[in-house]
Amino acid sequence: METMMSSILLRFAAAFSLLTAAPVWGQAAPKPTTPIADLPAGEADPALWVVKDKDTTIYLFGTIHVLKPGLSWFDEAVRSAFDKSNEVVLEIPMPTQEQAQAAVMKSAVNVTGPKLSEKLPEAERPAYAKAVADAGLPAGALEQLDPWFAASTLTLVTLQKQGYDPASGAEQAISQAAKAAGKPVTGLETLEQQFGFFDSLSDAAQVTFLTETIKELPTAGQSIDKMVDQWRRGDPDALAATMNEEMTVSPELKRVLLTDRNARWAKWIEERMKRPGTVFVAVGAGHLAGSGSVQDALKRYKLRATRVKY
């Protein structure tokens, strides 16, 4: 089974990329062990869709939130669609570090309840302690965090060691290009809402998320590599098969983090189609792949998302 935390990270919470620069627990994130100069430059043709009528065009682009530097993807059809668009819509507008840390303090930090390790089954605690040590963090660094955020933190630290740079994520590039072009950027959700989705998970689901993450950290790099390769080749069916495997572990995770959100975004698209204009919508690639995707949800409104050919 591919890693639960890898696929969820790829489809969710671009805001984590800012948190690694100045973590709230006061520890600097480790630098990638692979020098940027040594990473091979690669070409990518990720999938792109369009929904249109006589006076409205909405492009749907699936992003990867963390990438290795040097991958060329923001060109050809993707860049053309971006350039034609009057506005840009992301899952969330990229927050400042202050906004991100405020959201963490509200939704992910627990200063009064039991320590994180005490929430885990006793048999899982040694593996948790080892994962924290392997990440280069002090033993108590994550103890006041909720399980979902501890899992995400361990994942990002691990991926940085594999050469993945959160600053190279697709949202960062799109946001910078929109700012340079003077295009307005809005969000389908707020940062507080995104963190709230995780925070609303039951204690059992959060603990499952963390314990599964810990088990699969040693292969996180290989799993992400596979998903990024499927994304860069423009193969959403393969990406869906890989990314959706873990959702059988917790139907609650799938509903809260994936299908419910896809349905809301499809409704947003249906409403936006009532006004003229051209819009570039960029969301995590997992939301635009497989059963229960945004494209599937659009069918209830008799809207069709057509793949854009390169």
C-alpha positions as CSV (number, residue, x, y, z in Angstrom):
1,M,0.0,0.0,0.0
2,E,1.3,3.5,-0.8
3,T,1.7,5.8,2.2
4,M,-1.3,7.4,3.7
5,M,0.5,10.5,4.7
6,S,2.2,11.0,1.3
7,S,-1.0,11.0,-0.7
8,I,-2.8,13.2,1.7
9,L,0.1,15.7,1.8
10,L,0.1,15.8,-2.0
11,R,-3.6,16.6,-2.1
12,F,-3.9,18.9,0.9
13,A,-2.6,21.8,2.9
14,A,-0.2,23.8,0.8
15,A,0.1,26.1,3.8
16,F,2.4,23.6,5.5
17,S,5.1,24.8,3.2
18,L,5.3,28.0,5.1
19,L,5.3,26.4,8.5
20,T,8.5,24.5,7.8
21,A,10.4,27.8,7.5
22,A,9.7,28.7,11.1
23,P,8.0,25.9,13.0
24,V,6.0,26.9,16.1
25,W,7.9,24.6,18.3
26,G,11.1,26.6,17.8
27,Q,13.2,24.2,15.8
28,A,14.6,25.0,12.4
29,A,13.6,22.6,9.7
30,P,16.5,20.5,8.4
31,K,18.0,21.4,5.1
32,P,17.6,18.9,2.2
33,T,20.5,16.5,2.0
34,T,20.5,16.5,-1.8
35,P,22.1,19.7,-3.2
36,I,19.8,21.6,-5.4
37,A,22.4,21.8,-8.1
38,D,22.6,18.0,-8.3
39,L,18.9,17.6,-9.0
40,P,18.3,16.8,-12.6
41,A,16.1,19.2,-14.6
42,G,13.0,17.5,-15.9
43,E,10.1,18.1,-18.1
44,A,6.5,17.7,-17.0
45,D,3.1,17.8,-18.8
46,P,0.6,17.5,-16.0
47,A,-3.1,17.1,-16.7
48,L,-5.3,20.1,-17.3
49,W,-9.0,20.3,-17.9
50,V,-11.5,23.0,-19.0
51,V,-15.2,23.6,-18.3
52,K,-16.8,26.2,-20.6
53,D,-19.9,27.6,-22.1
54,K,-20.4,30.5,-24.5
55,D,-19.0,33.2,-22.2
56,T,-17.3,31.5,-19.3
57,T,-14.1,29.3,-19.2
58,I,-12.8,27.6,-16.1
59,Y,-9.5,25.7,-16.3
60,L,-8.9,23.0,-13.7
61,F,-5.2,22.3,-12.9
62,G,-4.1,19.7,-10.4
63,T,-1.1,20.8,-8.3
64,I,1.6,19.1,-6.3
65,H,2.2,21.0,-3.0
66,V,5.9,20.1,-2.6
67,L,8.3,19.4,-5.5
68,K,12.0,19.1,-6.1
69,P,13.6,22.2,-7.6
70,G,14.3,22.1,-11.4
71,L,11.1,20.5,-12.7
72,S,9.7,22.4,-15.7
73,W,5.9,22.2,-15.6
74,F,4.6,25.8,-15.7
75,D,4.7,26.1,-19.5
76,E,2.9,25.0,-22.7
77,A,-0.8,24.3,-22.1
78,V,-0.7,25.2,-18.4
79,R,1.0,28.5,-18.9
80,S,-1.3,29.3,-21.8
81,A,-4.4,28.7,-19.7
82,F,-2.9,30.8,-16.9
83,D,-2.1,33.7,-19.3
84,K,-5.6,33.6,-20.8
85,S,-7.3,33.8,-17.3
86,N,-8.5,36.9,-15.7
87,E,-8.4,35.5,-12.2
88,V,-6.7,32.7,-10.2
89,V,-8.4,30.5,-7.6
90,L,-6.4,28.3,-5.3
91,E,-7.4,25.9,-2.5
92,I,-6.4,28.8,-0.3
93,P,-4.5,32.0,-1.0
94,M,-0.9,31.5,0.2
95,P,-0.8,32.8,3.8
96,T,1.9,34.7,5.5
97,Q,3.9,32.8,8.2
98,E,2.1,34.8,10.8
99,Q,-1.3,33.7,9.5
100,A,-0.2,30.1,9.2
101,Q,1.2,30.0,12.7
102,A,-1.9,31.6,14.2
103,A,-4.0,28.9,12.5
104,V,-1.7,26.2,14.0
105,M,-2.0,27.7,17.5
106,K,-5.8,27.6,17.1
107,S,-6.3,24.2,15.5
108,A,-3.2,22.1,16.0
109,V,-1.7,22.9,19.4
110,N,-3.0,21.5,22.6
111,V,-1.5,23.0,25.8
112,T,-4.0,21.7,28.3
113,G,-4.8,18.2,27.3
114,P,-2.7,15.0,27.5
115,K,0.6,14.8,25.7
116,L,0.6,13.5,22.2
117,S,2.5,10.3,23.1
118,E,-0.2,9.6,25.8
119,K,-2.8,9.6,23.1
120,L,-1.1,6.8,21.2
121,P,-1.6,3.1,22.0
122,E,1.3,2.0,24.3
123,A,2.6,-0.3,21.7
124,E,3.0,2.6,19.2
125,R,4.9,4.9,21.5
126,P,8.5,3.5,20.8
127,A,8.0,3.9,17.0
128,Y,6.7,7.5,17.6
129,A,9.8,8.4,19.7
130,K,12.1,6.9,17.1
131,A,10.4,8.9,14.3
132,V,10.9,12.1,16.2
133,A,14.5,11.3,16.8
134,D,15.1,10.3,13.2
135,A,13.6,13.7,12.1
136,G,16.3,15.4,14.2
137,L,13.7,16.9,16.6
138,P,14.0,17.1,20.4
139,A,12.1,14.3,22.2
140,G,9.3,16.5,23.4
141,A,9.1,18.8,20.3
142,L,5.7,17.5,19.1
143,E,4.1,16.6,22.4
144,Q,1.7,19.6,22.4
145,L,0.6,19.0,18.8
146,D,-2.5,17.2,17.7
147,P,-1.8,13.9,16.0
148,W,-2.8,15.1,12.5
149,F,-0.3,18.0,12.6
150,A,2.5,15.9,14.1
151,A,2.0,13.5,11.2
152,S,2.2,16.3,8.7
153,T,5.3,17.7,10.4
154,L,7.2,14.4,10.3
155,T,6.2,14.0,6.7
156,L,7.5,17.3,5.6
157,V,10.8,17.0,7.5
158,T,11.3,13.6,5.9
159,L,10.6,14.8,2.4
160,Q,12.9,17.8,2.8
161,K,15.7,15.3,3.6
162,Q,14.8,13.6,0.3
163,G,15.4,16.8,-1.6
164,Y,11.8,18.1,-1.8
165,D,11.5,21.8,-1.3
166,P,8.1,23.3,-0.2
167,A,9.1,26.6,-1.8
168,S,9.1,24.8,-5.2
169,G,5.5,23.7,-4.8
170,A,3.1,24.6,-7.6
171,E,1.0,27.0,-5.5
172,Q,4.1,29.1,-4.8
173,A,4.9,29.4,-8.5
174,I,1.3,30.2,-9.5
175,S,0.9,32.7,-6.7
176,Q,4.1,34.5,-7.7
177,A,3.1,34.6,-11.4
178,A,-0.3,35.9,-10.6
179,K,1.2,38.7,-8.5
180,A,3.6,39.6,-11.3
181,A,0.8,39.7,-13.8
182,G,-1.6,41.6,-11.5
183,K,-4.2,38.8,-11.5
184,P,-6.5,38.6,-8.5
185,V,-6.0,35.5,-6.4
186,T,-8.8,34.1,-4.2
187,G,-9.4,30.8,-2.4
188,L,-12.0,28.0,-2.4
189,E,-11.3,27.7,1.3
190,T,-9.6,29.6,4.1
191,L,-6.5,28.4,5.9
192,E,-8.6,28.1,9.1
193,Q,-11.1,25.9,7.2
194,Q,-8.4,23.6,5.9
195,F,-6.9,23.1,9.4
196,G,-10.4,22.8,10.7
197,F,-11.0,19.8,8.5
198,F,-8.2,17.9,10.1
199,D,-9.1,19.2,13.6
200,S,-12.6,18.0,13.1
201,L,-11.5,14.4,12.6
202,S,-12.3,12.0,15.5
203,D,-9.5,11.2,17.9
204,A,-9.4,7.7,16.5
205,A,-9.0,8.9,12.9
206,Q,-6.2,11.3,13.9
207,V,-4.3,8.6,15.8
208,T,-4.7,6.3,12.8
209,F,-3.3,9.0,10.6
210,L,-0.3,9.4,12.8
211,T,0.5,5.8,13.4
212,E,0.2,4.9,9.7
213,T,2.4,7.8,8.9
214,I,5.1,6.7,11.3
215,K,5.1,3.1,9.8
216,E,5.5,4.4,6.3
217,L,8.0,7.3,6.8
218,P,11.0,5.1,5.7
219,T,9.5,4.8,2.2
220,A,8.0,8.3,2.0
221,G,10.5,9.5,-0.6
222,Q,9.9,6.6,-3.0
223,S,6.1,7.0,-2.6
224,I,6.2,10.7,-3.4
225,D,8.6,10.1,-6.3
226,K,6.1,7.7,-7.8
227,M,3.2,10.1,-7.4
228,V,5.1,13.0,-8.8
229,D,6.2,10.9,-11.8
230,Q,2.5,10.0,-12.5
231,W,1.6,13.7,-12.2
232,R,4.4,14.9,-14.5
233,R,3.4,12.3,-17.1
234,G,-0.2,13.6,-17.1
235,D,-1.6,10.2,-15.9
236,P,-4.5,11.1,-13.5
237,D,-5.8,7.5,-13.6
238,A,-2.6,6.0,-12.3
239,L,-2.3,8.9,-9.8
240,A,-5.8,8.2,-8.6
241,A,-5.1,4.5,-8.1
242,T,-2.0,5.3,-6.1
243,M,-3.4,8.2,-4.0
244,N,-6.7,6.6,-3.2
245,E,-5.4,3.3,-1.8
246,E,-4.9,4.6,1.7
247,M,-8.4,6.0,1.9
248,T,-9.7,2.5,2.6
249,V,-8.0,2.7,5.9
250,S,-10.3,5.4,7.1
251,P,-13.6,6.2,5.3
252,E,-13.8,9.3,7.6
253,L,-10.6,10.7,6.2
254,K,-11.9,10.2,2.6
255,R,-15.2,11.9,3.3
256,V,-13.8,14.9,5.3
257,L,-10.6,15.5,3.3
258,L,-11.7,14.5,-0.2
259,T,-15.2,13.8,-1.4
260,D,-17.1,16.4,0.7
261,R,-14.7,19.1,-0.4
262,N,-14.8,18.0,-4.1
263,A,-18.6,18.4,-3.9
264,R,-18.4,21.9,-2.5
265,W,-15.9,22.9,-5.1
266,A,-18.1,21.6,-7.9
267,K,-20.9,23.7,-6.6
268,W,-18.6,26.7,-6.6
269,I,-17.8,26.0,-10.2
270,E,-21.4,25.7,-11.1
271,E,-22.2,29.0,-9.5
272,R,-19.1,30.7,-11.2
273,M,-20.2,29.5,-14.6
274,K,-23.2,31.9,-14.3
275,R,-20.8,34.9,-14.7
276,P,-18.6,35.6,-17.8
277,G,-14.8,35.4,-17.6
278,T,-11.9,33.1,-17.7
279,V,-10.7,31.5,-14.4
280,F,-7.6,29.4,-13.6
281,V,-8.4,27.1,-10.7
282,A,-5.5,25.1,-9.2
283,V,-6.2,22.5,-6.5
284,G,-4.4,19.4,-5.3
285,A,-4.0,16.8,-8.0
286,G,-5.8,14.2,-6.0
287,H,-9.0,16.1,-6.2
288,L,-9.0,15.9,-10.0
289,A,-8.4,12.2,-10.3
290,G,-10.4,9.0,-9.9
291,S,-13.9,8.3,-8.5
292,G,-15.4,11.1,-6.4
293,S,-13.2,13.7,-8.1
294,V,-14.3,17.3,-8.8
295,Q,-15.0,16.2,-12.4
296,D,-17.4,13.5,-11.2
297,A,-19.1,15.9,-8.9
298,L,-19.7,18.4,-11.8
299,K,-21.8,15.8,-13.5
300,R,-24.7,16.4,-11.1
301,Y,-24.8,20.0,-12.6
302,K,-24.6,18.7,-16.1
303,L,-21.2,20.2,-16.5
304,R,-18.4,18.5,-18.4
305,A,-14.7,18.9,-17.7
306,T,-12.7,18.2,-20.9
307,R,-9.0,17.3,-20.9
308,V,-6.9,19.9,-22.6
309,K,-4.5,18.4,-25.2
310,Y,-0.8,19.5,-25.3
